């Protein structure tokens, strides 16, 4: 059973659907929506094998750019371009693509290997002084954490 919608009598309030429609239009999300639709149904649109090796990248004007796994497949895609464009435009009825271009996907940045930096050596006198300062901390784990932090920051160096 569908809930009955009551009219809004306050001019400062308006329906969420109206607000979303305005936001959707003002942000020009219509172009992004068609890319989302393609990405969502990509294997069904282009076929399982091509769907595995490619993905829609972005629209530039009405030209669809497609990421292709490697340059050999990019070459092959050129031969089926017209057929592929027809299949895509069956989905993009409101705003059809005028052309297709190919590109290799960008390389993901590699995460640099982080080396563990050993804290500099501490003189026994300074360490004893620091431990005496932290004796007031009741929790032993907290005292140990403070000690490690003090060593790592190197505040004990002269």
C-alpha positions in Angstrom: 0.0 0.0 0.0 1.5 3.3 -1.1 1.5 6.1 1.5 -0.5 9.2 0.5 1.6 12.3 0.0 0.3 15.4 1.8 0.8 18.8 0.1 3.3 21.1 1.6 1.8 24.4 2.6 5.0 26.1 3.8 6.7 28.0 1.0 10.1 27.5 2.7 9.7 23.7 2.4 9.7 21.6 -0.7 9.7 18.0 -1.6 13.0 16.1 -1.6 12.3 14.8 -5.1 12.1 18.4 -6.4 15.3 19.3 -4.6 17.2 16.3 -6.0 16.0 17.1 -9.5 17.3 20.6 -9.2 20.7 19.4 -7.8 20.9 16.8 -10.5 20.4 19.4 -13.2 22.7 22.1 -11.7 25.6 19.7 -11.2 25.3 18.4 -14.8 25.2 14.8 -13.5 23.3 13.7 -16.6 26.5 13.1 -18.4 28.0 11.2 -15.4 24.8 9.1 -15.2 25.2 7.8 -18.7 28.8 6.7 -17.8 27.5 5.0 -14.7 24.8 3.2 -16.7 27.4 1.9 -19.1 29.8 0.8 -16.4 27.0 -0.9 -14.5 25.9 -3.0 -17.5 29.2 -3.1 -19.4 29.6 -6.9 -19.9 25.9 -7.2 -21.1 26.3 -4.4 -23.5 29.6 -5.3 -25.1 29.8 -9.0 -24.4 31.5 -11.0 -21.7 35.0 -11.2 -23.3 35.2 -7.6 -24.3 33.7 -6.6 -21.0 36.5 -8.5 -19.2 39.2 -6.7 -21.2 37.7 -3.2 -21.3 35.8 -0.7 -19.2 34.3 2.7 -20.0 36.6 5.5 -18.8 34.9 8.9 -19.4 33.0 11.0 -21.9 34.7 14.0 -23.6 31.8 15.8 -25.2 29.9 12.9 -26.9 33.0 10.8 -27.4 33.3 7.8 -25.2 36.8 6.9 -24.1 37.3 3.2 -23.2 40.1 1.7 -21.1 41.6 -1.4 -22.9 43.8 -4.0 -21.3 46.7 -3.7 -23.7 47.7 -2.3 -27.1 47.0 -5.6 -29.0 43.3 -5.5 -27.8 43.2 -1.8 -28.6 44.1 -2.6 -32.2 41.5 -5.4 -32.3 38.8 -3.0 -30.9 39.3 -0.7 -33.8 38.0 -3.4 -36.2 34.7 -3.8 -34.2 34.3 -0.1 -33.4 31.2 0.6 -35.5 29.4 -2.5 -34.2 30.3 -1.5 -30.6 29.1 2.0 -31.1 25.7 0.7 -32.4 25.4 -1.5 -29.3 26.4 1.4 -26.9 23.9 3.8 -28.5 21.0 1.3 -27.9 21.6 2.0 -24.2 22.5 5.7 -24.7 19.3 6.6 -26.4 18.9 10.1 -24.9 22.5 11.2 -25.5 24.2 8.8 -28.0 27.9 8.7 -28.3 29.3 10.0 -31.6 32.6 8.2 -31.5 34.7 5.8 -29.4 38.4 6.2 -28.5 40.7 3.8 -26.8 43.3 4.2 -24.1 45.4 2.1 -21.7 44.3 2.4 -18.1 46.5 4.5 -15.9 49.1 2.8 -13.8 48.3 2.7 -10.1 50.9 4.3 -7.9 53.0 1.9 -6.0 53.2 2.3 -2.3 56.7 3.1 -1.2 58.2 0.6 1.2 58.5 2.1 4.6 61.6 1.2 6.5 61.5 1.0 10.2 63.6 3.7 11.7 65.3 2.6 14.9 65.3 5.2 17.6 68.8 6.7 18.4 70.5 5.2 21.5 69.7 6.8 24.8 72.1 7.4 27.6 71.1 5.4 30.7 71.0 8.6 32.9 68.5 10.3 30.6 66.4 7.2 30.3 66.3 6.8 34.1 65.3 10.5 34.4 62.5 10.1 31.9 61.2 6.9 33.5 61.2 8.7 36.9 59.1 11.5 35.3 56.5 9.0 34.0 56.2 7.0 37.3 53.0 8.9 38.0 51.2 7.3 35.1 49.2 4.4 36.6 48.9 2.3 33.5 52.1 0.4 32.6 51.2 0.2 28.9 50.8 4.0 28.8 54.1 4.5 30.5 55.8 2.2 27.9 54.0 4.0 25.0 55.3 7.3 26.4 58.8 5.9 26.6 58.7 4.7 23.0 57.3 8.0 21.8 60.0 9.9 23.7 62.7 7.7 22.1 61.2 8.0 18.6 61.0 11.8 18.8 64.6 12.0 19.8 63.9 14.7 22.4 66.5 13.2 24.6 69.3 14.3 22.2 71.3 17.3 23.1 
